[in-house]
Amino acid sequence: MKENKQHSINDQLDIIYEELIAYQQQGKITFEERIWVWSQCSQWLHIKNTIYIEQIRLFFIDKGLDEPSFFTQYNREVTRLRIVGDDSKPEKVMIKKQFDTALMTMAYLKAVGANVKEASIFAAITVALEFKGKAKNNITASSIAKKYPKQFKNKSINSNKSIEDEIKAIVESDTKLKATWLSQLDGFRRRFDIDNLADCIVGTRR
């Protein structure tokens, strides 16, 4: 049963991927926006928290775009969950936003040469600075590193590329973008000793 469910999710994610690729090729959304929407859909399919779909809906409204065809089914499911209730609590919304920022940061840092330990810690520091005063608790490097492979290293059946692969290719093809992230990585390395940071940043590593 679990294998069948995962197969169904993978099939849906491949359909979503193809439709979002078309939106990007038509100039409707950027590469980063495509990755973000796909990631939110993946979270929705695995967790069924309506906040993921609500944010995608607002994104397309703000962009002045028609929602992709795959979105109709999810809208219906969200309506049903509104009736019976779901767990879209402010705390969970804030945690989700932190992970959105952290995972993209980690991917870009890895694309310019950071190892997993560096990238996850620097991503945690980024989140701590960006969400200072907004979140009760910030996510840690260990939690970021744990979540990263599932969302950014899994490959699409149709494209045979992971989000990490695509981000690395984008960075390698854009000299200005690469220089920006190399500068970010160099700045982190100069400012922080990753072996001497507080547990609230590093977390628990196994």
N, C-alpha and C positions, 0 to 999 in steps of 0.2 A: 504493500500500500504506500509506504513512504517513497519507494523508488518510482512508483507511478506518479505520485504527486510532484516529485522533483522533475521528472520528465516533462510533465505538463507545464511546470513553471519555466523550464528551459525553453520549451517550444514558444511560450508566450513572450519570453524575453527576446528570442530571435525575431519574432514578428515585430515587436516594438523597435528593436535595433534597426531593422530594414526601413521602417516607416520614418524613424528619426533621421536616418542617413539621407533619405529623400528630402526631408525638411532642410537639412544642412546644405545639401547640394543645390537646393533652390534658393539659398540665401536667407531662409526664414529664421534660422537659429545658428548660433556659433558652435564650434567644436565643444567648448566648455559647457554650453547650455545643453547640448545633446547628451554629454556624459552625465550631467546633473539630472536631467529628466529620466534617463535610463536607470540611474542609481535609485531615484525615488520610486520608480516602478518596481524595481527589484525588491526594495524594502517593503513596499506595499504587498507584493505577492507572498513574501515570507512571513510578515508580521501582521498584516491586515489592520494597521492603525490608519484611520482616515486622514490624519494630518498630511500624509505623503501625497494623497490624491488632491486634497484641498490646496496644497501649495503648488502642485502642477497646474491645477485649474486657474489659480490666480496668475501664475506665470504666463499662460497663454492669453488670458484676458489683458494683462498689462502689455503684452507684445502685440495685441490686436490681431491675433491669429486664431483661425478655427482649430478646435481640438482635433488631434489625430483620431482616426477611426477606432483604434484599439481602446480609446479612452471611454467610449460609450458604456461598455460593459462595467468598467470600474466605477463610473458615476452611479450606475444602478446599485452596485454593491454598497457604495458609501451611503446612499439614501437609506438602504435597509439597516445599515449599522447605526445611522442616526436615530432610527426609530427604537432600536433595542439598546443603544448605548455603546460606547467604545472608550478607549483609554487615551484620548488625545489631550493629556494634561499638559499644562505649561512647562512643567519640569522636563517632561519627555520631549517636548518640542525643542527646548533649549539644548538638550543633549544631542538631538538629531542635527541641529544647526552646527554644533561644535564638531561633530564627526564629519559633516559635509566639508567644512573648512579644513579639518585636519587631514583627511584622506587625500584631498587634492594637493595640499601642501606637501605631503609625504611623497606623492607620485612625482611631482615636479622636482623635488630635491633628489630623489633617486635617479631621475632622468639626467641630472648633471653630475652624478658620481657619489652621492651620499650612500652610505650603507644603511641597512635596515635600522640599526640601533640609532645612528645619527638622525636619520630622516624622521623616525617616530618621535624622538625626544624633541627635535626642533619643531615638529608639528605641534607637539603638546605645548611648547613654549609659545608658539604663535597663537594658539587658542587661548592660553592663559592671559596673554596681552590683549587680544582682540575682544574677549568676553569679560574682561575685568569689570566687576561691578554689576554685571548682567546675570551671571549664573551663580547659584549657590555653591556648586562644586564643578570644577573643571575636569575634563576627561584626562586620563594619563597616557603616557607613551606606551605602556604595556597594553592598554585596551585598544589603542589605535593600531598597534602592530598586530594584534590578534584579529581585528576586524578587516584589516587591509587586504589580505590574500583573497578572501571570499569575494570582495567587491571589486577589486582592481586587478587581480591576477588570473581569475577565471576567464577562459576564452569562449567567445561566441562560436557556435557550431558553424554558422554561415561565413563568418569573417576569418575565423582561426586566429583572431587577435584579441588580446585582453585590453582593458582600458589603459593599463600600464604601458603596453606596447604602443598604443596610439599616442599617448602623451609623450613618450620618448621620441617617437617619430616626428611629432610636431615640434618639439624642442630642437631636435637635430636639424630641422629644416628652416628654423627661424633664428638667425644669429643674434638679433636683439633680445628675443625672449630667453635664449640660452645664456646670454651675458647677464641678464637681469637675475636669473636664478643662480648662476654661478656666484654673483655678487652677494646674493642672500645667503648662500651656503657658506661663503668665506666669512661673512659677517657673524653668522652663528658660531662658526668654529673659533673665531677670535674672542667672542664675548663669553662663551660658555664652556666649562669643562664638563663633558657629559658623564664623567665618572664621579663627579661631586655635586650632584643636584638633589634637591629635596624629593622625598617620596611622593609628594603631591604632584610632582611633574613626572617622575619616572614610573611610579606605580610598582607593581609586583611582577617580576620576570621569573619565568621558570627555566 
